[in-house]
Amino acid sequence: MGWLFMPFTSMGGHKTAKSYLDAQLTYENTLEDGTKRGLRVLASSCPGNRTYYAAAQEIVDGIAGNVFAVVCLVRWNPRSRDGHQFGYKDSAPLRR
């Protein structure tokens, strides 16, 4: 998977990589059949703005499901010449 870069103005008001990625991974959608599916972040950290680690949990119709790890590489460059100060790259899922 590739990198996604953006300017700070595209981070929805989030001031850190951790808060932005926490928000991206916390959501609920209602499907056409009425089922509600989503994720919530149980715990996360982003030491040194280099790597984001999170434990996320699936939620279906309000019932907590599987917990899994999320790992993203992070690039934080406030002085970026091209104006894209924040970037992240998620890891491919590992299934066993």
Secondary structure, 3 states (H helix, E strand, C coil): CCCEEECHHHCCCCCCHHHHHHHHCCEEEECCCCCEEEEEEEEEECHHHCEEEEEEEEEECCEEEEEEEEEEEEEECCCCCCCCCEEEEECCCCCC
